[in-house]
Amino acid sequence: MSLAEITKTKEDRIRTDRDKSRKIIQWIRFRDRKIRRKFPFLRHQNLIGFGITLSSATGMILFASLYVLGYIGPITCIFLNTILASILHEMEHDLIHNLYFKENIRIQNLLFWIVWMFRGNTVSPWYRRMIHLHHHKVSGHKDDIEERLIGNGMNFGILRLLTTIDGNISFLAHVKELKEDAPKFSRSEITLSSWPFLVLFYHLWYGFLGIHAIYLINGFLSHPVQFPEWMNTVKEFLNIAAVIYLIPNWIRQTVIQLVSSNMHYYGDVKGLYEQTQVLNKWYLFPLHLFCFNFGSTHGIHHFVVNQPFYLRQAVAPFVHPAMKKYGIRFNDFGSIFRANRFRKTEPMLVTQN
């Protein structure tokens, strides 16, 4: 095949992919309009977003209080607060796309502060806005800061797992390469955007893990050390903080990063059509429970970005058959072992170790 023929074939494929993308977008918008007409209250989008944010944050405070007062157990509190934190994550994502209070920055910033305060193990929403909007422009490429920071494009293995479950390990693993690959990446910016809540969260989190490691090791000693009373007080405080705040957010963040980093393609993405897949197997339900069905619906968001998360959930049963009809991949778990490459037949180019 001549170079001209290869070029023409590539152009035809891109044109076809663009046509398919347009069809999928039409299906999403059609269903969205139909739902909005059926439920007129959906026009009050600002009020809905404000209500979801305040009720989710209030719910986390309520369940924390019930746990501290002894009315519910630690597992129940962790379970419920993880779900509420995942809803707040969706709210932050919608706010990043200016879906609420676009013309009232003060209220939007207030909501940003709330969703950040109750999900402390993230960088600031204002920094996330920059890297997330950039993600939509360069999804699947080496300068996609957001996805690479959570493991997208890495080889399957221990380092990728550690990157997914610990933000500091992720930062250290990627900082050198991102400085070279992503002009928008700034080490000082991401460090500043960690104050105050991310820094506070990790001090509490590592304190919780560390003090339990000390007590665990001490229990195996032939002559255990008698710790001072203040250490027992600190341990008790950290245990409470872990149940009501630290563990729920660690679970939420780990789950969303595990799902997101595996549903986005990386390295050989040619356009919107190849950016994501749909993960919706029934056995993924435990993960989707704590990331608000992200793997099943986030691909819809890549096609239509200005749709609130609750409408994305509502249109999914209608849109998924169309996505499948036009060739969007479903449950391509093999991408995990291809370092998230879209193509299955081309030799894998290792991007990171």
C-alpha positions in Angstrom: 0.0 0.0 0.0 1.4 3.4 -1.0 1.9 6.3 1.4 -1.0 8.1 -0.3 -3.3 5.1 0.2 -2.2 4.8 3.9 -2.9 8.5 4.5 -6.3 8.2 2.8 -7.3 5.2 4.8 -6.3 7.0 8.0 -8.4 10.0 7.0 -11.4 7.8 6.2 -11.1 6.1 9.6 -10.9 9.5 11.4 -13.9 10.8 9.4 -15.9 7.6 10.3 -15.0 8.0 13.9 -16.1 11.6 13.9 -19.4 10.6 12.3 -19.9 7.9 15.0 -19.1 10.4 17.7 -21.7 12.9 16.3 -24.3 10.1 16.3 -23.6 9.3 20.0 -23.8 12.9 20.9 -27.2 13.2 19.2 -28.5 10.2 21.2 -27.3 11.7 24.5 -28.8 15.1 23.8 -32.0 13.7 22.5 -32.5 11.7 25.7 -31.4 14.6 27.9 -34.0 16.9 26.3 -36.7 14.3 26.7 -36.0 13.9 30.5 -35.8 17.6 31.0 -39.2 18.1 29.3 -40.7 15.3 31.4 -39.4 16.7 34.7 -39.7 20.5 34.7 -38.0 20.9 38.1 -34.7 20.0 36.4 -34.6 23.5 35.0 -33.6 24.7 38.5 -30.1 23.3 38.1 -28.4 25.8 40.5 -30.8 25.0 43.3 -30.4 21.2 42.7 -26.6 21.5 42.8 -26.7 23.6 46.0 -29.1 21.2 47.6 -27.1 18.1 46.7 -23.9 19.7 48.1 -25.4 20.9 51.4 -27.3 17.7 52.0 -24.3 15.4 51.3 -22.0 17.5 53.6 -24.7 17.6 56.3 -25.2 13.8 55.9 -21.5 13.2 56.5 -21.7 15.4 59.7 -24.8 13.6 60.8 -23.4 10.1 60.4 -20.1 11.1 62.0 -22.1 12.4 65.0 -24.2 9.2 65.2 -21.0 7.2 65.2 -19.3 9.3 67.9 -22.5 9.1 70.1 -22.6 5.3 69.6 -25.8 5.0 67.6 -24.1 3.4 64.6 -21.1 1.2 64.2 -17.8 2.1 62.4 -18.6 0.0 59.3 -22.0 1.7 58.8 -20.4 5.1 59.2 -17.6 4.4 56.8 -20.0 2.9 54.2 -22.4 5.9 54.3 -19.8 8.6 54.4 -17.9 7.0 51.5 -21.1 7.2 49.3 -21.8 10.8 50.3 -18.2 11.8 49.6 -18.5 10.2 46.2 -21.5 12.4 45.5 -19.5 15.4 46.5 -16.8 14.4 44.1 -19.4 14.4 41.3 -20.5 17.9 42.4 -17.0 19.1 42.3 -16.6 17.7 38.8 -19.8 19.5 37.7 -18.7 22.8 39.3 -15.4 22.4 37.4 -17.4 22.5 34.2 -19.4 25.6 35.4 -22.7 23.7 35.6 -23.9 25.6 38.7 -23.8 29.3 39.5 -21.8 30.2 36.4 -22.8 33.8 36.9 -22.3 33.9 40.7 -18.7 33.1 41.4 -19.1 33.7 45.1 -21.6 30.9 45.6 -19.6 28.7 43.2 -16.5 29.3 45.3 -18.4 28.5 48.5 -19.5 25.2 47.0 -15.9 24.5 45.9 -14.7 25.1 49.5 -17.4 22.7 50.8 -16.6 19.8 48.4 -12.9 20.2 49.1 -13.3 20.4 52.9 -15.3 17.1 53.0 -12.9 15.4 50.5 -9.6 16.5 51.9 -7.4 14.0 50.0 -7.5 16.0 46.8 -5.8 19.1 45.5 -7.8 22.3 45.4 -10.8 22.4 43.1 -9.4 25.5 41.4 -6.2 23.6 40.4 -8.3 20.6 39.5 -10.4 22.8 37.1 -7.2 23.6 35.2 -5.9 20.1 34.9 -9.4 18.6 34.2 -10.3 21.0 31.4 -6.9 20.3 30.0 -7.6 16.6 30.3 -10.5 16.9 27.9 -8.3 18.6 25.4 -5.4 16.1 25.5 -7.0 12.9 26.9 -4.9 9.9 26.1 -1.7 11.9 25.5 1.5 12.3 27.5 0.6 15.8 28.7 -2.7 14.6 30.3 -1.6 15.6 33.8 -4.8 14.5 35.6 -4.9 10.9 34.3 -1.2 10.3 34.4 -1.1 11.3 38.0 -3.5 8.4 38.8 -1.6 5.7 36.8 -3.1 5.9 33.3 -0.5 4.7 30.8 1.6 2.8 33.4 2.5 -0.9 33.1 0.5 -3.2 35.2 2.3 -3.9 38.5 3.0 -2.9 42.0 4.1 0.7 41.2 0.8 1.3 39.4 -1.2 0.0 42.3 0.7 2.2 44.8 0.2 5.1 42.5 -3.6 4.5 42.6 -3.8 4.2 46.4 -1.5 7.0 47.5 -1.3 10.4 46.1 2.2 11.2 47.4 3.7 8.1 45.9 1.9 9.0 42.6 3.4 12.5 42.7 6.9 11.2 43.3 6.6 8.6 40.6 5.5 11.1 38.0 6.9 14.5 38.8 10.1 14.1 36.7 8.3 12.8 33.6 5.5 15.3 33.8 7.9 18.2 34.0 9.3 17.0 30.7 6.1 16.0 29.0 3.5 18.5 30.2 4.2 22.2 29.8 1.2 23.0 32.1 2.6 20.9 34.9 4.2 22.9 37.7 5.5 21.3 40.8 5.1 24.5 42.8 1.5 24.9 41.7 0.4 21.4 42.7 2.3 21.8 46.0 0.5 25.1 46.8 -2.8 23.7 45.7 -2.4 21.0 48.4 -2.9 23.5 51.3 -4.6 23.3 53.6 -6.9 20.3 53.3 -4.7 17.8 51.4 -1.7 18.5 53.7 -3.9 18.1 56.8 -5.5 14.9 55.5 -2.2 13.2 54.9 -0.8 14.2 58.3 -3.8 12.6 59.9 -3.7 9.6 57.5 -0.1 8.8 58.0 -0.4 9.4 61.7 -3.3 6.9 61.9 -1.3 4.3 59.9 1.9 5.0 61.8 0.5 4.8 65.3 -1.2 1.5 64.5 2.0 0.1 63.1 3.8 1.1 66.3 1.1 -0.6 68.5 1.1 -3.7 66.2 4.9 -4.1 66.4 4.9 -3.5 70.1 2.4 -6.3 70.5 4.9 -8.8 69.0 7.7 -7.8 71.4 8.6 -10.2 74.2 8.6 -7.2 76.5 6.1 -4.7 75.2 6.7 -1.0 75.8 4.3 0.8 78.1 3.2 3.8 76.1 2.3 7.1 77.9 -1.4 7.9 78.2 -1.2 10.7 75.7 -0.3 8.2 73.0 -3.5 6.3 73.8 -5.5 9.5 73.6 -3.9 10.4 70.2 -4.7 6.8 69.0 -8.3 7.2 70.0 -8.6 10.5 68.3 -7.1 9.2 65.1 -9.4 6.2 65.2 -12.4 8.4 65.3 -11.0 10.6 62.5 -10.3 7.5 60.4 -13.9 6.2 60.7 -15.7 9.5 60.0 -13.4 11.1 57.4 -10.0 9.4 56.5 -11.1 5.9 55.5 -14.2 7.0 53.6 -12.2 9.4 51.5 -9.3 7.0 51.1 -11.8 4.3 49.8 -13.5 6.9 47.6 -10.3 8.2 46.1 -8.8 4.8 45.5 -11.9 3.5 43.8 -12.4 6.5 41.5 -8.7 6.4 40.5 -8.7 2.6 39.9 -11.8 2.9 37.7 -10.8 6.1 35.9 -7.2 5.1 35.2 -8.4 1.9 33.6 -11.4 3.2 31.5 -9.3 5.9 29.8 -7.1 4.9 26.9 -3.5 6.2 26.6 -0.6 6.5 24.2 -2.2 5.9 20.8 -5.5 7.8 21.1 -6.4 9.6 17.9 -9.5 11.5 18.9 -12.6 11.7 21.1 -13.9 8.4 19.8 -10.9 6.5 21.3 -10.6 8.3 24.6 -12.7 6.0 26.8 -14.5 2.8 27.2 -17.5 1.7 29.2 -17.0 -0.4 32.3 -20.4 -1.8 33.4 -20.0 -5.5 34.3 -22.2 -6.5 37.2 -19.3 -7.5 39.4 -18.0 -3.9 39.3 -20.9 -2.9 41.4 -18.9 -2.7 44.7 -16.5 -0.3 43.0 -19.3 1.7 41.3 -21.1 2.0 44.6 -18.3 4.2 45.9 -17.6 6.2 42.8 -21.2 6.9 41.7 -21.2 4.5 38.7 -18.3 6.4 37.2 -17.0 3.6 34.9 -20.4 3.1 33.4 -21.2 6.8 32.7 -18.0 8.8 32.4 -17.6 7.9 28.7 -20.9 9.7 28.1 -19.4 12.8 29.8 -16.5 12.8 27.3 -19.1 13.2 24.4 -21.3 15.8 26.2 -19.4 17.7 28.9 -22.2 20.1 29.9 -24.5 17.6 31.5 -25.0 17.3 35.3 -24.0 14.0 36.8 -27.5 12.9 37.8 -28.7 13.4 34.2 -25.7 11.4 32.9 -26.9 8.5 35.1 -30.5 8.9 33.8 -29.6 8.8 30.1 -27.1 5.9 30.5 -29.5 3.0 30.0 -30.8 4.7 26.8 -27.4 5.8 25.5 -25.3 2.6 26.1 -27.0 0.6 23.3 -26.2 3.5 20.9 -22.6 3.6 22.1 -22.3 -0.1 21.6 -23.9 0.1 18.2 -21.4 2.7 17.0 -18.4 0.7 18.3 -17.5 2.1 21.7 -15.8 -0.6 23.6 -17.4 -2.2 26.7 -15.4 -3.9 29.5 -12.1 -4.0 27.6 -10.2 -5.3 30.6 -7.2 -6.3 28.5 -6.3 -2.6 28.3 -5.0 -3.0 31.9 -2.2 -5.2 30.5 -1.6 -3.0 27.5 -0.7 0.1 29.6 -4.1 1.5 28.5 -3.3 1.4 24.8 -6.4 1.5 22.6 -5.1 -0.8 19.9 -4.8 -4.5 20.6 -2.6 -5.6 17.8 0.2 -3.0 17.6 3.3 -3.6 19.7 2.9 -2.0 23.1 5.2 1.0 23.7 6.0 1.1 27.4 5.6 4.7 28.7 6.5 4.2 32.3 7.8 1.5 34.6 
